[in-house]
Amino acid sequence: MTKRTPDTAPAAQPASSRPRTARIHPADPRTGRQRLAQALTFAYAWVLMILLGAIVLETFMVYPNVFADPPESLELGMEFLAVTGPSDFFPPLGLATWVLGAAALVLTWRERQARWWILVSLVAILGEGLASIAYFWPRNEIMFVEGLAVHSHEYLVQVAREFETWHWRSRMGFNVVAVVGAFVGFLRVYRLRWAS
């Protein structure tokens, strides 16, 4: 066994030539920001999935009954939804998705891999909300508030068919795009956290 002497010891490298590793200390603020971004992106995707599930339930269980034979089925639907209905559930949940989506986008803006997915998701859910406000809410008023007292039987049938058709094209489409974007964005944020 050879003993090292000061003359045979390897020379120390200067600090500037040592390879740097990107280690983040647990107290580093980037870690807290990443955790918050991950939590908010998860919450956003989770709330969007609840919203999509509610819309799917409404599409396949409620609408076939409500729109079976308008305007008579509209009246029956109103009796069924007398205590609480979609107008009590969807607006607050939609607003929650907008707020969570905006917060997730702000926190993930630096992460290019996640940013665009979250942005696409947020634009889709904003589009769904604006389409609901501009197109569906006035038709709900016509079918469920004004009804036969103001409109003819033929007009109510026409409005009900338009509502169903555009529901499939806009609400379902926007929500599916929003959920996929939020979920992929969450996965990207999750992977980035573990990669650093």
C-alpha positions as CSV (number, residue, x, y, z in Angstrom):
1,M,0.0,0.0,0.0
2,T,1.5,3.3,-1.1
3,K,1.2,6.3,1.1
4,R,0.3,9.6,-0.7
5,T,2.6,12.5,-0.1
6,P,1.7,16.1,-0.8
7,D,3.9,15.8,-4.0
8,T,1.8,13.0,-5.4
9,A,-1.7,14.2,-4.5
10,P,-3.9,15.3,-7.4
11,A,-4.1,19.0,-7.9
12,A,-7.4,20.6,-6.9
13,Q,-9.5,22.0,-9.7
14,P,-10.3,25.7,-9.6
15,A,-14.0,26.3,-8.7
16,S,-14.8,27.8,-12.1
17,S,-13.8,24.6,-13.9
18,R,-15.8,22.1,-11.8
19,P,-19.0,20.8,-13.5
20,R,-22.1,22.4,-12.0
21,T,-25.1,20.3,-11.0
22,A,-28.6,21.7,-10.8
23,R,-29.5,20.6,-7.4
24,I,-32.3,22.5,-5.7
25,H,-32.3,22.7,-1.9
26,P,-35.6,22.0,-0.2
27,A,-35.7,25.6,1.1
28,D,-35.2,27.0,-2.4
29,P,-38.2,29.1,-3.5
30,R,-38.3,27.4,-6.9
31,T,-39.3,24.2,-5.2
32,G,-42.2,25.9,-3.4
33,R,-43.3,27.5,-6.6
34,Q,-43.1,24.2,-8.5
35,R,-45.1,22.5,-5.8
36,L,-47.8,25.2,-5.9
37,A,-47.8,25.0,-9.7
38,Q,-48.3,21.2,-9.5
39,A,-51.0,21.5,-6.9
40,L,-53.0,24.2,-8.9
41,T,-52.6,22.4,-12.2
42,F,-53.8,19.2,-10.5
43,A,-56.8,21.1,-9.0
44,Y,-57.6,22.7,-12.4
45,A,-57.5,19.3,-14.2
46,W,-59.6,17.7,-11.4
47,V,-62.3,20.4,-11.5
48,L,-62.4,20.2,-15.3
49,M,-62.9,16.5,-15.1
50,I,-65.8,17.0,-12.7
51,L,-67.3,19.5,-15.1
52,L,-66.9,17.2,-18.0
53,G,-68.5,14.3,-16.0
54,A,-71.4,16.5,-15.1
55,I,-71.9,17.5,-18.8
56,V,-71.7,13.9,-19.9
57,L,-74.3,13.0,-17.3
58,E,-76.5,15.8,-18.3
59,T,-76.1,14.9,-22.0
60,F,-77.0,11.2,-21.7
61,M,-79.4,11.2,-18.7
62,V,-81.1,14.5,-18.4
63,Y,-81.3,15.9,-22.0
64,P,-83.0,12.8,-23.5
65,N,-85.8,13.2,-21.0
66,V,-86.0,17.0,-21.2
67,F,-85.9,17.2,-25.0
68,A,-87.9,14.0,-25.7
69,D,-91.1,15.8,-26.8
70,P,-90.9,19.6,-26.5
71,P,-92.7,21.6,-25.2
72,E,-94.4,19.0,-23.0
73,S,-91.2,17.4,-22.0
74,L,-89.7,20.8,-21.1
75,E,-92.5,21.4,-18.6
76,L,-91.9,17.9,-17.1
77,G,-88.2,18.7,-16.9
78,M,-88.9,22.0,-15.1
79,E,-91.0,20.0,-12.5
80,F,-88.1,17.6,-12.0
81,L,-85.6,20.5,-11.7
82,A,-87.8,22.6,-9.4
83,V,-85.5,22.5,-6.3
84,T,-82.1,22.8,-8.1
85,G,-80.9,22.6,-11.6
86,P,-78.0,23.1,-14.0
87,S,-78.2,26.9,-13.6
88,D,-77.3,26.4,-9.9
89,F,-74.4,24.1,-10.6
90,F,-72.6,25.0,-13.8
91,P,-72.0,28.8,-13.4
92,P,-70.0,28.5,-10.1
93,L,-68.1,25.4,-11.3
94,G,-67.3,27.2,-14.6
95,L,-66.0,30.2,-12.7
96,A,-63.9,28.0,-10.5
97,T,-62.3,26.5,-13.7
98,W,-61.6,29.9,-15.1
99,V,-59.9,31.0,-11.8
100,L,-57.9,27.8,-11.4
101,G,-56.9,27.8,-15.1
102,A,-55.6,31.3,-14.9
103,A,-53.7,30.6,-11.8
104,A,-52.2,27.4,-13.2
105,L,-51.2,29.3,-16.4
106,V,-49.5,32.1,-14.4
107,L,-47.5,29.5,-12.4
108,T,-46.6,27.4,-15.3
109,W,-45.8,30.2,-17.8
110,R,-42.0,29.6,-17.5
111,E,-42.3,25.9,-18.3
112,R,-42.7,25.8,-22.0
113,Q,-43.6,22.1,-22.0
114,A,-46.6,22.7,-19.9
115,R,-47.6,26.3,-20.8
116,W,-49.1,25.7,-24.1
117,W,-51.2,22.8,-22.9
118,I,-52.6,24.8,-20.0
119,L,-53.2,27.8,-22.4
120,V,-55.1,25.7,-24.9
121,S,-57.2,24.2,-22.0
122,L,-57.9,27.7,-20.6
123,V,-58.9,29.1,-24.0
124,A,-61.2,26.1,-24.6
125,I,-63.0,26.4,-21.2
126,L,-63.3,30.2,-21.7
127,G,-64.8,29.5,-25.1
128,E,-67.2,27.0,-23.6
129,G,-68.3,29.5,-20.9
130,L,-68.7,32.4,-23.4
131,A,-70.7,30.1,-25.7
132,S,-72.9,29.1,-22.9
133,I,-73.5,32.7,-21.8
134,A,-74.1,34.0,-25.4
135,Y,-76.0,31.0,-26.9
136,F,-77.3,28.6,-24.3
137,W,-78.5,30.9,-21.5
138,P,-80.9,32.8,-23.8
139,R,-82.3,29.5,-25.1
140,N,-82.8,28.3,-21.6
141,E,-84.8,31.4,-20.9
142,I,-86.9,30.8,-24.0
143,M,-87.6,27.1,-23.2
144,F,-87.8,27.1,-19.4
145,V,-89.0,30.5,-18.3
146,E,-91.0,32.0,-21.1
147,G,-92.3,28.7,-22.6
148,L,-95.7,28.4,-24.3
149,A,-96.9,31.6,-22.6
150,V,-94.7,33.7,-25.0
151,H,-93.7,31.3,-27.8
152,S,-95.4,29.0,-30.2
153,H,-95.2,25.2,-30.0
154,E,-93.1,25.1,-33.3
155,Y,-90.7,27.7,-32.1
156,L,-90.0,25.8,-28.9
157,V,-89.4,22.6,-30.8
158,Q,-86.9,24.5,-33.1
159,V,-85.1,26.0,-30.1
160,A,-84.9,22.7,-28.3
161,R,-83.3,21.0,-31.4
162,E,-80.9,23.9,-31.9
163,F,-79.9,23.6,-28.2
164,E,-79.2,19.9,-28.4
165,T,-77.3,20.2,-31.7
166,W,-75.0,23.0,-30.5
167,H,-74.6,21.4,-27.2
168,W,-72.8,18.5,-28.9
169,R,-70.7,20.7,-31.1
170,S,-69.6,23.3,-28.6
171,R,-70.0,22.3,-25.0
172,M,-68.9,18.7,-25.4
173,G,-66.1,19.7,-27.8
174,F,-64.8,22.6,-25.7
175,N,-64.8,20.6,-22.5
176,V,-63.0,17.6,-24.0
177,V,-60.3,19.8,-25.4
178,A,-60.0,21.6,-22.0
179,V,-59.7,18.4,-20.0
180,V,-57.1,16.9,-22.3
181,G,-55.1,20.1,-22.3
182,A,-55.2,20.4,-18.5
183,F,-54.4,16.8,-17.9
184,V,-51.4,16.8,-20.3
185,G,-50.3,20.1,-18.8
186,F,-50.5,18.6,-15.3
187,L,-48.4,15.6,-16.4
188,R,-45.8,17.9,-17.9
189,V,-45.6,20.0,-14.6
190,Y,-45.4,16.7,-12.6
191,R,-42.5,15.4,-14.8
192,L,-40.6,18.7,-14.7
193,R,-40.8,18.7,-10.9
194,W,-39.2,15.3,-10.7
195,A,-36.7,16.0,-13.4
196,S,-35.2,18.9,-11.4
